[in-house]
Structures are given as structure tokens and as C-alpha cells.
Amino acid sequence: MVQAIVNISDRANRILNIVKAKYDLKDKSEAINLMAEQYENDIMEPELRPEFIERMKNIELEPTVKIKDFKKHFGLK
């Protein structure tokens, strides 16, 4: 876990308090984590997400399939 000292505006502080109360969180750290997760899910483009990069690396390692073997490889008739 990373600890940080941050300076936030009064408005941001009020928003954190609202998020904390709305989701019944223990502290503002949990509110910040929740907001970061929502930001990731709603705003970040998929290609910037670490899971996407990992998935692409795994696909890159898969063997290529020749067209004549395509149906057999994927279990198609």
C-alpha cells in the first residue's frame, strides 16, 4: 500500500466525504480508491488498462493457425 500526503480543495474534500458516506466507507482513502476504480472503468480507454495489455501479450504468444487448420483448431465443423 502506498501512502501519500495530498492537498485537495474544500470542494474535493466535501465530495470525498459524500462518497465516503454514500458507500459507507471507513475513510477517505477508500473513497479515493473507489473513485479511481470508477474512473478506470468509465473513462480510461481499454488499451490503457493493464489487464488489456496482459491479454494482448498472451495472445501474441499463441501459435498462429493456418487457414486450412482453422476449423479444426477452434473445434468447428
Backbone as ProteinMPNN parsed JSONL, in Angstrom:
{"seq_chain_A": "MVQAIVNISDRANRILNIVKAKYDLKDKSEAINLMAEQYENDIMEPELRPEFIERMKNIELEPTVKIKDFKKHFGLK", "coords_chain_A": {"N_chain_A": [[0.841, -1.166, 0.0], [0.498, 2.224, -0.779], [1.344, 5.279, 0.692], [0.286, 8.669, 0.82], [0.61, 12.174, 1.044], [-1.668, 14.584, 0.384], [-2.82, 17.598, -1.145], [-5.938, 18.957, -1.246], [-8.818, 20.63, -2.577], [-11.4, 22.479, -0.841], [-13.861, 21.833, -1.92], [-13.309, 19.335, -3.176], [-12.768, 17.881, -0.892], [-15.291, 17.894, 0.33], [-16.686, 16.387, -1.555], [-15.356, 13.911, -1.344], [-16.134, 13.276, 1.273], [-18.88, 12.942, 0.858], [-18.929, 10.741, -0.907], [-17.738, 8.869, 0.742], [-19.675, 8.661, 2.791], [-21.934, 7.871, 1.301], [-21.266, 5.322, 0.307], [-20.698, 4.003, 2.599], [-18.027, 3.912, 3.641], [-14.863, 3.396, 5.352], [-12.861, 5.374, 5.504], [-11.385, 8.322, 3.946], [-9.453, 7.441, 2.21], [-10.428, 5.027, 1.199], [-12.541, 6.08, -0.211], [-11.198, 7.543, -2.182], [-9.892, 5.414, -3.504], [-12.136, 4.023, -4.495], [-13.198, 5.958, -6.226], [-11.082, 6.122, -8.059], [-11.151, 3.547, -9.179], [-13.673, 3.64, -10.422], [-13.176, 5.671, -12.253], [-11.276, 4.42, -13.839], [-12.84, 2.332, -14.953], [-14.864, 3.745, -16.29], [-13.775, 5.855, -17.791], [-11.081, 5.573, -18.7], [-9.442, 4.418, -21.6], [-9.757, 1.145, -23.032], [-7.324, 0.088, -24.029], [-5.415, 1.174, -22.423], [-5.539, -0.015, -20.02], [-4.063, -2.185, -17.62], [-4.858, -4.905, -17.617], [-5.726, -5.309, -20.211], [-3.383, -4.971, -21.708], [-1.884, -7.127, -20.729], [-3.506, -9.235, -21.616], [-3.217, -8.928, -24.383], [-0.509, -9.484, -24.656], [-0.512, -12.201, -24.001], [-2.053, -13.223, -26.103], [-0.38, -12.658, -28.194], [1.601, -14.533, -27.789], [0.387, -16.893, -28.473], [0.25, -19.671, -30.73], [0.314, -19.319, -34.303], [-2.372, -20.032, -36.575], [-2.913, -21.949, -39.403], [-4.901, -21.273, -42.264], [-6.136, -23.531, -43.414], [-6.249, -25.2, -41.219], [-7.885, -23.945, -39.469], [-10.678, -24.392, -38.713], [-10.459, -26.883, -37.463], [-8.698, -26.286, -35.378], [-10.195, -24.53, -33.793], [-12.329, -26.071, -33.11], [-14.507, -26.243, -34.822], [-17.026, -27.346, -37.166]], "CA_chain_A": [[0.0, 0.0, 0.0], [1.248, 3.467, -0.891], [0.792, 6.388, 1.469], [0.585, 9.951, 0.204], [0.031, 13.381, 1.614], [-2.18, 15.336, -0.767], [-3.544, 18.849, -0.906], [-7.158, 18.982, -2.038], [-9.655, 21.803, -2.337], [-12.544, 22.261, 0.059], [-14.899, 21.153, -2.706], [-12.904, 17.933, -3.31], [-12.931, 17.292, 0.438], [-16.73, 17.637, 0.512], [-17.049, 15.271, -2.438], [-14.847, 12.693, -0.705], [-16.997, 12.98, 2.411], [-20.155, 12.441, 0.331], [-18.675, 9.384, -1.413], [-17.484, 8.051, 1.942], [-20.96, 8.413, 3.457], [-22.849, 7.162, 0.397], [-20.87, 3.92, 0.172], [-20.391, 3.505, 3.943], [-16.598, 3.588, 3.663], [-14.218, 3.687, 6.627], [-12.092, 6.61, 5.478], [-11.283, 8.99, 2.648], [-8.602, 6.616, 1.351], [-11.315, 4.104, 0.498], [-13.303, 6.89, -1.161], [-10.298, 7.828, -3.307], [-9.72, 4.16, -4.237], [-13.379, 3.765, -5.222], [-13.276, 6.914, -7.332], [-10.068, 5.74, -9.049], [-11.673, 2.367, -9.882], [-14.75, 4.084, -11.307], [-12.519, 6.407, -13.327], [-10.671, 3.424, -14.727], [-13.887, 1.609, -15.669], [-15.725, 4.606, -17.088], [-13.129, 6.871, -18.609], [-9.85, 5.125, -19.367], [-9.624, 3.584, -22.782], [-9.36, -0.239, -22.717], [-5.933, -0.235, -24.346], [-4.536, 1.7, -21.388], [-5.695, -0.814, -18.807], [-3.047, -3.234, -17.509], [-5.411, -6.22, -17.984], [-5.766, -5.366, -21.667], [-2.002, -5.166, -22.171], [-1.529, -8.51, -20.391], [-4.251, -10.115, -22.522], [-2.608, -8.824, -25.709], [0.765, -10.205, -24.592], [-0.836, -13.629, -24.047], [-2.495, -13.538, -27.465], [0.808, -12.592, -29.035], [2.372, -15.758, -27.579], [-0.321, -18.044, -29.021], [0.741, -20.053, -32.051], [-0.556, -18.947, -35.412], [-3.114, -21.151, -37.13], [-3.057, -21.86, -40.845], [-6.309, -21.218, -42.666], [-6.657, -24.88, -43.635], [-6.428, -25.84, -39.916], [-8.663, -23.034, -38.627], [-11.867, -25.04, -38.154], [-10.018, -27.949, -36.565], [-8.084, -25.652, -34.215], [-11.214, -23.923, -32.961], [-13.385, -27.028, -32.834], [-15.656, -26.006, -35.688], [-17.255, -28.422, -38.137]], "C_chain_A": [[0.892, 1.235, 0.0], [0.561, 4.523, -0.035], [1.206, 7.685, 0.812], [-0.063, 11.07, 1.004], [-0.382, 14.23, 0.429], [-2.858, 16.608, -0.297], [-4.753, 18.85, -1.823], [-7.964, 20.225, -1.677], [-10.776, 21.462, -1.351], [-13.655, 21.498, -0.662], [-14.576, 19.661, -2.852], [-13.065, 17.212, -1.979], [-14.4, 16.968, 0.707], [-17.183, 16.456, -0.338], [-16.578, 13.95, -1.849], [-15.709, 12.294, 0.487], [-18.348, 12.418, 1.957], [-19.997, 11.011, -0.159], [-18.483, 8.431, -0.235], [-18.795, 7.686, 2.635], [-21.885, 7.569, 2.592], [-22.547, 5.672, 0.339], [-20.456, 3.292, 1.504], [-18.937, 3.033, 4.051], [-15.988, 4.033, 4.984], [-13.504, 5.037, 6.634], [-12.023, 7.174, 4.058], [-10.383, 8.213, 1.682], [-9.449, 5.634, 0.551], [-12.143, 4.857, -0.535], [-12.456, 7.202, -2.394], [-10.091, 6.57, -4.149], [-10.953, 3.836, -5.073], [-13.502, 4.688, -6.427], [-12.268, 6.575, -8.429], [-10.533, 4.531, -9.849], [-12.777, 2.751, -10.852], [-14.188, 4.857, -12.488], [-11.937, 5.433, -14.347], [-11.738, 2.744, -15.581], [-14.651, 2.487, -16.643], [-14.989, 5.461, -18.1], [-11.894, 6.375, -19.355], [-10.177, 4.243, -20.56], [-9.096, 2.188, -22.49], [-7.885, -0.513, -22.981], [-4.952, 0.332, -23.326], [-4.59, 0.883, -20.109], [-4.658, -1.937, -18.778], [-3.566, -4.613, -17.909], [-5.423, -6.394, -19.499], [-4.372, -5.653, -22.226], [-1.566, -6.601, -21.91], [-2.22, -9.489, -21.33], [-3.635, -10.101, -23.925], [-1.262, -9.551, -25.749], [0.53, -11.711, -24.685], [-1.269, -14.048, -25.443], [-1.304, -13.574, -28.41], [1.636, -13.88, -28.94], [1.695, -16.996, -28.161], [0.219, -18.384, -30.407], [-0.239, -19.606, -33.138], [-1.202, -20.21, -35.989], [-3.242, -20.932, -38.64], [-4.533, -21.921, -41.199], [-6.889, -22.611, -42.836], [-6.927, -25.614, -42.315], [-7.335, -25.035, -38.978], [-9.837, -23.731, -37.94], [-11.475, -26.112, -37.146], [-9.471, -27.348, -35.26], [-9.129, -25.123, -33.237], [-12.42, -24.821, -32.718], [-14.649, -26.805, -33.648], [-15.807, -27.145, -36.689], [-17.159, -27.903, -39.545]], "O_chain_A": [[1.909, 1.283, 0.692], [-0.665, 4.639, -0.044], [2.322, 7.81, 0.306], [-1.148, 10.912, 1.563], [0.438, 14.56, -0.428], [-3.398, 16.675, 0.807], [-4.612, 18.754, -3.042], [-7.801, 20.794, -0.597], [-11.048, 20.293, -1.077], [-14.303, 20.628, -0.081], [-15.454, 18.816, -2.674], [-13.459, 16.047, -1.951], [-14.721, 15.907, 1.242], [-17.971, 15.625, 0.113], [-17.323, 12.97, -1.855], [-15.984, 11.111, 0.69], [-18.895, 11.521, 2.599], [-20.833, 10.158, 0.136], [-19.012, 7.32, -0.231], [-18.998, 6.535, 3.019], [-22.545, 6.657, 3.089], [-23.463, 4.85, 0.323], [-19.927, 2.181, 1.532], [-18.657, 1.917, 4.49], [-16.511, 4.922, 5.655], [-13.531, 5.758, 7.632], [-12.532, 6.581, 3.107], [-10.541, 8.321, 0.467], [-9.213, 5.433, -0.64], [-12.416, 4.332, -1.615], [-12.946, 7.133, -3.521], [-10.111, 6.644, -5.378], [-10.832, 3.421, -6.226], [-13.866, 4.251, -7.518], [-12.575, 6.726, -9.612], [-10.338, 4.482, -11.063], [-12.82, 2.251, -11.976], [-14.674, 4.711, -13.609], [-12.09, 5.607, -15.556], [-11.566, 2.595, -16.791], [-15.047, 2.023, -17.713], [-15.531, 5.761, -19.164], [-11.689, 6.724, -20.517], [-11.091, 3.42, -20.508], [-8.1, 2.042, -21.781], [-7.256, -1.266, -22.237], [-3.768, -0.003, -23.365], [-3.769, 1.075, -19.212], [-4.404, -2.571, -19.802], [-2.819, -5.412, -18.473], [-5.163, -7.483, -20.011], [-4.215, -6.488, -23.117], [-0.946, -7.228, -22.769], [-1.609, -10.455, -21.79], [-3.544, -11.142, -24.576], [-0.915, -10.162, -26.759], [1.276, -12.419, -25.363], [-0.888, -15.12, -25.914], [-1.23, -14.412, -29.308], [2.296, -14.268, -29.904], [2.338, -18.033, -28.328], [0.6, -17.493, -31.167], [-1.448, -19.527, -32.918], [-0.648, -21.305, -35.9], [-3.632, -19.854, -39.089], [-5.32, -22.557, -40.497], [-8.029, -22.851, -42.438], [-7.736, -26.542, -42.279], [-7.525, -25.413, -37.822], [-9.971, -23.663, -36.719], [-12.097, -26.23, -36.09], [-9.754, -27.85, -34.173], [-8.979, -25.245, -32.021], [-13.427, -24.37, -32.173], [-15.744, -27.145, -33.202], [-14.836, -27.826, -37.018], [-17.323, -28.666, -40.497]]}, "name": "protein", "num_of_chains": 1, "seq": "MVQAIVNISDRANRILNIVKAKYDLKDKSEAINLMAEQYENDIMEPELRPEFIERMKNIELEPTVKIKDFKKHFGLK"}
